[in-house]
Amino acid sequence: MSEEKSSKADTDQPGEESSSEPLTADHIADLKAKAAQATEYYERLLRTTADFDNFKKRAARERDEARRTGTEVTLTKLLPVLDNFDMAMAATNQPNASVETLKVGVNMIHSQLRSAFTDAGLEEVSAVGQPFDPSLHEAVSQLETTEAPEGQVVQQLRKGYKLRDRLLRPASVVVAKKPSKTPEN
């Protein structure tokens, strides 16, 4: 008989009621409370999931709107530059247009375009005379020279630009290197 008790105890899981024992009113009330709590948690999960989905959709809409607004602001600043280019092109067809007048007009447009870019946060990467920095410069060749220390930028072939702290395009540069020694005969 003691073996029967021990084998029955081995098959029962802790915390489970034996199927042969009837449920008491306390057990039924406890199960109903746990079922109600599970239902509440499930409904809360559904609401949270719906709220999160709505948040993702709202964030995507706001991101798209910010992108559109930023593009509109930038284009609005560039429209006067385009207008001035149109006027310069029209001026080239005038019989009394001189090269000097056109040159002054193009310089003004260039200045206006640079100003619009600067207002948008664009800045040039300075290169000539600076030590070569692979995070800002792209070395396209080296020049043997004694006039500049090794690793210094001696010529800029194409300007580099940053938008605030982010590099848009590295400056293409020529970097100084020590002259190679030639054997004397």
C-alpha positions in Angstrom: 0.0 0.0 0.0 2.8 2.4 0.7 4.1 1.7 -2.9 0.7 2.8 -4.3 0.9 6.1 -2.4 4.4 6.8 -3.6 3.6 6.0 -7.2 0.6 8.2 -7.1 2.6 11.0 -5.6 5.2 10.6 -8.3 2.7 11.1 -11.1 1.0 14.1 -9.6 2.5 17.4 -10.6 3.1 20.0 -7.9 0.3 22.5 -7.7 -2.1 20.4 -9.7 -5.2 19.0 -8.2 -5.8 15.3 -8.3 -8.6 14.5 -10.8 -10.3 12.4 -8.2 -10.8 15.2 -5.7 -13.8 17.4 -6.3 -13.3 21.2 -6.8 -14.3 23.3 -3.9 -16.0 26.6 -4.1 -12.7 28.3 -3.2 -10.9 26.6 -6.1 -13.7 27.6 -8.5 -13.6 31.2 -7.3 -9.8 31.2 -7.6 -10.0 29.8 -11.2 -12.6 32.4 -12.2 -10.4 35.2 -10.8 -7.4 33.9 -12.7 -9.5 33.6 -15.9 -10.7 37.2 -15.5 -7.2 38.4 -14.9 -6.0 36.5 -18.0 -8.7 38.1 -20.0 -7.8 41.5 -18.7 -4.1 40.9 -19.6 -5.1 39.7 -23.1 -7.3 42.8 -23.7 -4.4 45.0 -22.4 -2.0 43.3 -24.8 -4.4 43.9 -27.7 -4.8 47.6 -26.8 -1.0 48.0 -26.5 -0.4 46.3 -29.8 -3.0 48.5 -31.5 -1.4 51.6 -29.8 2.0 50.6 -31.0 0.8 50.0 -34.6 -0.9 53.4 -34.6 2.4 55.0 -33.2 4.4 53.4 -36.1 1.9 54.7 -38.7 1.9 58.2 -37.1 5.7 58.3 -36.9 6.0 57.3 -40.6 3.5 60.0 -41.5 5.4 62.6 -39.5 8.8 61.5 -41.0 7.4 61.8 -44.5 5.9 65.3 -43.7 9.2 66.4 -42.2 11.0 65.2 -45.4 8.5 67.1 -47.6 8.8 70.2 -45.5 12.6 70.1 -45.6 12.6 69.7 -49.4 10.1 72.6 -49.8 12.2 74.9 -47.7 15.4 74.0 -49.6 13.7 74.4 -53.0 12.2 77.7 -51.9 15.7 79.0 -51.2 17.0 77.8 -54.5 14.2 79.3 -56.7 15.7 82.8 -56.7 19.0 81.2 -57.9 17.2 79.5 -60.7 15.4 82.8 -61.6 18.8 84.6 -61.7 20.2 81.9 -64.0 17.3 82.4 -66.3 17.9 86.1 -66.4 21.6 85.5 -67.1 20.7 83.2 -69.9 18.3 85.8 -71.4 21.1 88.4 -71.0 23.4 86.4 -73.2 21.0 87.0 -76.1 21.1 90.8 -75.7 23.1 92.7 -78.3 24.9 94.9 -75.7 25.9 92.0 -73.3 29.5 92.0 -72.4 31.6 89.2 -71.0 32.4 91.2 -67.9 28.7 91.9 -67.2 27.9 88.2 -67.5 30.9 87.4 -65.3 29.6 89.7 -62.6 26.1 88.2 -62.8 27.4 84.6 -62.7 29.5 85.5 -59.6 26.5 86.9 -57.9 24.5 83.8 -58.7 27.3 81.6 -57.4 27.4 83.6 -54.2 23.6 83.3 -53.8 23.8 79.6 -54.4 26.6 79.2 -51.8 24.5 81.2 -49.3 21.5 78.9 -49.8 23.6 75.8 -49.3 25.2 77.3 -46.2 21.8 78.2 -44.8 20.8 74.5 -45.3 23.8 73.4 -43.2 26.3 72.5 -46.0 29.9 73.3 -45.4 33.1 72.8 -47.4 35.7 70.4 -46.2 39.0 72.3 -46.0 41.9 70.2 -47.4 44.9 72.1 -48.7 47.6 72.4 -46.0 45.8 70.0 -43.7 47.1 66.6 -42.7 45.5 63.9 -44.8 42.4 62.5 -43.0 40.8 59.5 -44.6 37.5 60.2 -43.0 37.3 63.6 -44.8 39.7 63.2 -47.8 40.0 60.8 -50.7 43.7 60.6 -51.8 43.8 60.2 -55.6 47.6 60.5 -55.9 50.8 61.3 -54.1 53.3 64.0 -54.9 57.0 63.6 -54.0 58.0 67.0 -52.5 60.2 68.5 -49.8 58.1 71.6 -49.5 55.4 69.9 -47.4 55.6 67.3 -44.6 54.7 63.7 -45.6 51.0 63.1 -45.3 49.9 66.7 -45.8 47.4 67.6 -48.5 49.2 69.7 -51.2 46.5 70.0 -53.8 42.7 69.7 -53.8 41.2 68.4 -57.1 37.6 68.4 -56.0 35.9 70.0 -53.0 34.4 67.9 -50.3 31.2 68.8 -48.4 29.7 68.0 -45.1 26.0 68.4 -44.1 26.4 69.4 -40.4 28.4 66.6 -39.0 27.8 64.1 -41.8 30.2 63.8 -44.7 28.4 64.0 -48.1 31.4 63.8 -50.3 35.1 63.6 -49.4 37.5 66.0 -51.0 39.7 64.5 -53.7 43.3 65.4 -52.8 46.9 64.9 -53.7 49.0 64.0 -50.7 52.7 64.9 -50.1 55.2 62.1 -49.7 59.0 62.1 -49.2 61.1 62.0 -52.3 62.5 58.6 -53.0 66.3 58.4 -52.9 67.9 57.9 -56.2 71.2 55.9 -56.4 74.2 58.2 -57.2 76.6 56.9 -59.9 
